[in-house]
Every structure is written in C-alpha cells, then in structure tokens.
C-alpha cells in the first residue's frame, strides 16, 4: 500500500519541499506491513518519498514507480472512506488469474459436468476386495487386481497399491475437496450397478463406505448359495441405510440351489424382512425410494454354458441344465429367472401384507 501526500514547490523548481514538509512515514502495525522488494523507484531513490513537480504539465505533481510481483496483477487506484487512512489515495494490487472457479457454478451445472466425466462404457462395475499387509481388507474394482492391466507397474504388497499408478480423471475428482467428493459420490453410486462375486465382499464394501450407503441405487451378487443366510442378514441390515436403493440382483444359485424353491424363497424372506419393512415404511411416509415389491431380481446373465453360446447352439448338450438343481437349460434360463423374480415378488407382498 502506498500513500501520496501533496507537497509545495519553491520557485517552481523540480525539487520537492524540504524535510520540514515531508510526510511522516506510515506507522507499521500488524494490520499495516511494509512491502519490501516489490517496488523499484524510477524518479527518486525513495519510492515512499515526495512526488516531483513538472511546471509544464497540466497536472504537475508526479511520481513514477515500478511495481514488481511474482504473479500477474491489476493496479486499482482507490480512496479510503473511513479508518485512520480516510481520504488517502492508494494503489491496490489485485491478483489476475484465469483460473475458473468451478464451485461458483450452480449445483445443477456441476452435476452435469460430473455426468460427462464418468465412464459410460458400462453400467455395471465389478467389485472385489484385497488385503494389504497388516491392514484391514479393502474394497476395490476387480480391474485393480488384474495384473495384465498393470503389467508395466510394480505391486507394493506393504501398502497394497501399484507404484506410480496414474489416477483416472473421474477418480481424481474424489480427492479435490469434501464438497465435490460428496456430490461426486452421490452420482457415482446412483449411476452404476455395483456387482460383487460373493456376499462377504459386499459386506466389506458396505462397511467401508459408511453413510455413503444412502446413495446406492443398485447392487448385485453373482454367486451365492442358500446357506449364506447369516451373511445375507448382515448385508441386508447394512442396506437399510441405503435410502435410494432400487434393485438387489440375486444369483440364480441362491434361489435354485440345494433344497426346494419354497424353502429358498422363504429363507430369503426371513433374512430380508427388516430391510423390506424399512423400505415399505419409507414408501408409506411418502419418501422417494425403492418399491419393496420390485426390490429383488434374479440375475440370468451369467448362466449360459459354452455349449449354448456356441454357433450354432447345442442345447441338447447343455452342461448347466445337468448341473443345476432345477434342471433348466441355458436357453430357458431367462424366462425361468423372470418367473423366480415374480415368485419372490408375491412372497414379499405376503410378508408386507400388501396386494399386488
């Protein structure tokens, strides 16, 4: 900050007034500090000294100062209207930057940006877990564990990471700040179906993300047996905090595994009863969320054997029809899984006491 005080010239000369008319230097306080090294005098040896006089100029008093800074800036002349420096004219250095303030955008616009940055090659993300040395097990994408995709990189088992692995553009957004992390998380979890091989992997994931479970929209398991009842109850209890949950994809083997269909569906209803009642209560309260009748869907995408996907298909040699307890061949499996989903829907209606 520079303060300018008019002086009086003697005899019209170009020298300023004597020392008796020099302004007193500004008293330095914690709120007023000297800026050293940023200015260089051009008309005199003291950039804070009295201005010079030019008798031939319309505005004769002048002072030329060269201002230097390590960043680009504007110089804005202003006059203070209050305080101890009232009516003083000062030059204000304002930083000049072309950095765009992303958080100044409305949340709706930021959401559109997040949507554009998310990978759109698939609607399903396959999840797994891994355990670093002497650390708890952590969830991760299955691609993270694929050595073929990380062939040039070296795996560090002590920290459980690939050394010098670059972050993807979308993943980098999670590390900017807490606000963007929250906004990005809500879109990430509501955009993709998170798919797990087993229920115990889903449990690790749900326990790790904590309150972010509220943003989950669709989860699924690709492998499961009827005897996973204990783990199923734990997972369903964790999903009670998923307020936006719409769909849980169940593997065919969980319903048509060992035992009868009635016992498998009945066991599922017992394990999920608390979750279904929570969702049903939220629905009756008018909160937007899942429909408990359409919560469960039996997945059929991974039930085709090599004989049935060959060209031409050989359904008479179907290996899945032989190995399945229900003896349904691959080509009939889609219709079979749709029928199982309808059966579960009917049982859910009975448990909740609602009509279909």
N, C-alpha and C positions, 0 to 999 in steps of 0.2 A: 504494500500500500504506500503510495507517495502522496505527500501533502504539498500544495503550492500556495505560497503567500505572496501577494503583490509587494514589490519594493519601489523605492523612489530613486530616480536617476539624478545625478548632479551635473548641470551644464550640458545635458543632452548627450553625454559621453556613453560609450558602450560598456563601461564598468558599472557594476551594481553598487548599491549603497554600502556604507562602511559597516564594520562589525556591530555598531550600535543598533543598526536596523535589521540585522539578521534575525530570522525567526528562531525561536527556541526549538531544539530538536524534540521530536515526539518522544514522550516518556514510554519506555518499554515496560509492558506488563505481561502477565500470562496470556492475556487476550490480544496483545499487540506485540508482534515479534519482528525483528529486523530480517529482511530477506537479503542474505549475503551471497554474492556470486551469481546472481541472476540478472543484474543490470550493469551496464557499462556507460560511463559518461562520455559524451561526444563534444559538448560545448565548454565543459569545465572539468576540473578534477574531482568534483564532488557532485554526484547525481542528486543529492539532497540539498544542494546549495541554492542560492537565489538565482532566479532566471535572468537572462541577459536582455539588453534593450537595443532595438533597431529603430532609429529615428525615421527611417524612410518607409517603414512598414505601417499599414493601416492599424494593425494590432501589434504594437512594437515589442511587447514582452514575449520572450520565447525561451524554451529550454528543450534541447534535443537529447533524448536518452535512448540508448539501445537496450532493449529488454530481451534476455535470453532465457530459454527454458528447455528442459529435455523432452517436452511434449508440445504438440500444437495447441495454440490458444487464440482466443479473441481478446482484444483490449476494449473494454467498455467504459467510457467516461460517465461517472455518476456523481451526484451531490447528496451528501448525507443529510437527512432531515431531522435527526434527533441524536441525543447522546453527546458525549464530550467533544466529538468532532463534527457537530452540527454546522451546516453551511460550508463545510470543506469539500472541495472538489477532488475526487480521487480517480485513479485508473484501476479498474477491476479486471483482473486476468481470469477469463472463463475458459475452461478446457474445451477444445474442439475435438469431437470424436464422431466417427461414422458407425460406431457400434450400435446395432439395433437392439432396443430394449424389448425383448420378447415378452416379458411379463406385463408390459403395458398393454398388450393385446387383450381383448375380452376373452374370458374362458372358453366361449364357444368357438372362437377362431383358433385358439391354442389346441382345442380338441381336434379340429380339422387337420392341423399340422401333424399331431401325433398319429392320426389315422394314415396320413400319407407316408409316414416314416416307418410304420410297422410292416414287417414282411408279409406279403399277401400270397405267397406261393401255396400255402396250405392253411386250412382252418383248424388243423389238429397239430398239437405239439406233443411229441412223445417224451415222457419224463422218466427219470431213473434216480438213483442215489449213489453216492460214493462216500467212503470214509477216509479222510486224511489221518496220518499217524497221530495218535494221542488226542484226537479231536472228535466231536460228535459227528454222526453221519449227516450228510447234507444232501438236499435235492439238487438235481441238475437235469439239463436236457440230455437225451441219450447221445446226441451228436458230440457232446462234450467228452464222452468216454471213448469215442471212435478213434482209434489210433491211425486209421487210414486217412482221416480228415486232418490229422495233426502230424503227419509224417515228418515235416521239416522241424518240428518243435520237440523240445525235451520235457518229459514229465518230471515234476518235482514231487516225490511222494510225501515229503515232510509238510508241505503246505497244501498239497492236493490241487496243484494248478499246472497248466502248461506255461513254461517260461516264455516271456515276451509275446504271449498271445494277444493280438490286437482285439480291441472291443468292437463289436458291431455298432453301427450308428444308433440303432434302436436301444441297445443295452446301455450305451453311454448316457442316454438321457436320464436313466435312473440315478445317475451319480451327480447331477447338476446341483440340485438343492431339494429340500424337503417338499416344497410345493409341487415342483414338476414331478418328483417321484410319486407323490400321491395321485396327481392327475394321470400320469402315465400308467400307474398300476391299475387304476380303475378301468382304463381302456384295454390294457393288455389282458387282464383276466376275464374281461367280458367279451373279448373278441374271439379267443381261441378255446377249443376243447382241449383240456389237459388230460392226457391219456397215460395211465400207469399200467405196468405189467401185472403187479400184484397190489393187494390192499395195503400191505405193510409199507410199500413205497409211497402210497398216497398219504398214509398216516404221517410219515416223516415230513412230507411236504406241507400238509395242513398245520402241523405243529410249528413248523419253521416260520410260515408267513404270518401267523398270529391273527391280528384283527383284519388283515388284508383279505381274509376269507370272505368278507362281506361282498367283495367284488366278483367272486367266482360266478360263472354263468353255466358252465358245462364241464363235467369231469367224467372219466370213464376208466374201466379196468378191462384188460384184455385176457386175463387169466384168473380163474377163481374156482374154488370148489365149495360145495355145500357146507363142509365142515369148517369154513372160515368164519363161523358165527361170532366168535369173540372179537376178532379183529374188525369184523363188519360193524359191530355195535360201537366200537371206539371211533371208527371213521364216520359213521352216521352222527354220532354225538358231536364231533368236531364240525360237521357240515351244518349243524343247527345255527351256527353263526353266519352262514352264507346267505345273506338276505336276498341276493339277486339270483340265486341258483334256479336253473330251469330244468336241467336234464342230468340224470346219472345213467351212464351207459353200463350195463351189466354184461359179462361174458355169458355165452350160451352154456358153458360148462357149469356155471354157478346155479343154473336153474335145472338143466337136464344132465346133471352129473349122476353120482350114485344116489340111490333112493328113488322114491316116487316123485312125480311132479307136484302132487298136493303137499307133500312134506317139505319140498324145497321152497315152494312159494310161501307156505305157512311159516317156515323158519325166517324167510326174508321179511315177512310182515312183523314178526315178533322183534327182530333186530332193528327195524326201521320205524317202529311205532312212534317213538318220541319225536323223531325228525318229521314224520308225516303230520303229527298233531301240531307241531310248531308251525309248519308251513300253512296248515289249514287255519290255525288261529290268526295268522297274519293276513290270510286271504279274507277271512270274515271281518277283520278290522279295517279292510279297505286298502291295505298296503299293497303296492305293486310287487309282484314276486311270482314264484312258481305256482303252477296248478298241481296239487298233490296227486291228482288222478293221472297226470301225464309225466310225473317225475321220472319214473323208471322206463328204460327202453332196453330191450335185449339186442345186443350187437351181433351182426351176422357177417361183417366184412372179412373176418379172418378165419372163416370156416370152410374155405374151399381147398380141396386137396389137389395134388399135382395132376391126377388123372382127369379131374373135372375142368381144370383150367387149360388143359392141353387143347391143341387144334388138330383134328376135331375132338370134342369132349368124349370121354369114355365113362359114362355114368355107371355102367354095369360093373366096372372095376373100382368104384368109389371106395377109397380107404376110410373116409370119415364116417360113412354110413355103417361100416363094420365096427369101428371103434367107439362110436357114440352109444350111450346108454339108450337114447331114444330111437336109434337106427334110422335116422333121417339122412338121406343122401344130400350131397352138396347142392345140387340144383334145386332141391326143395327147401333148402335151409332158410332162405329169405322169408318165404311165406310162413314157415314154422316159427321163426323168431317173432314175426308180426303177431302170430297167434299167441305166443307166450306173453308178449307185451300186453295184449288185450286181456289175457287171463290175470296178469298182475294188476292191471287197472281195475278189474272187477273186485279183486281181493282188497285193494286199497279202499274202494268205495264201501265195502262191508266194514272194514276196520274203523273208518271215519263216520260211518252211518249216514252216507250221502247217496243220492240217487244219480245214476248215470243217464 
